[in-house]
Amino acid sequence: MTNIAVQSYGSDPNQAPSHALPGGRPEGLPLSASIYDASVTYGKDSQAVVVALYEAVKDLERLVQPVPTD
């Protein structure tokens, strides 16, 4: 017989598995939330989190246009 351990995180949506990024899922910050979601799904040390972070940085850079200096 095989024993299987089951971890319950409760009903609090900000309570996350230990492999997620710290601090809970940020509300009102969609790029940070997407990175947090990737950490919950794949683990904070996964390549998926790195890819999500890379995509978020690209999105931010598109939003922040450099001010030309003359």
N, C-alpha and C positions, 0 to 999 in steps of 0.2 A: 504494500500500500504506500502511495506517495502522499506526503503531507504538503499542502499548499498554504502559504501564508497570504492573508488578504489584509491590505492596509486600507483603512477608511479615513478619509480626510474630513468628514463631517459635512454639514450643510453650509458652512461659511465659504463663499466663493473666493475669498482672499487667502484661505488656508490652502497651501499648495504642497505637493510632494517635495521631499528633501532634495530631489535632483533638479528642481526648478530654481530660477534666479531668486535672490532674496527680496523681500519686501512686498510680495503680493502683486497682483495684476494692476497696473496703473490705469485709472479711469481718466478719460479725456485726453489721453496721449496715445493715439492710434499706432504710431510707429513703435513706441516702447511696448505697448500691449502685444503687438505682433511678435516681437522678439521674446517677450515673456511666454506667450503661448507656445512658441517653438521650444522653449526650454522645458515646459511642462510635458509636451508631447515626446520630445527626443532626448531630453537631459541637457543640463546647462553646458556640458563640455562637448556637445555634439557639433558636427559640421553643419547641421541644419541651423543652429543658432548663429554660427558665423555667417552663413549665407543670409539669414534674416537681418543681421546687423549690417552687413554690406549693402543690402537693398535699402535699408532704412537710411543709411548715410547718403546713398545716391539720391534718394528722394529729398532729403534735407538740402543737399547741395543744389538741387534743381530749384528749390524754393528760395534759397538765399543767393541772390545775384550779387556779385561783387560790385562795389561802387567804383566807377572809373576814377582814377587819379590822374590829373593833368600836370 
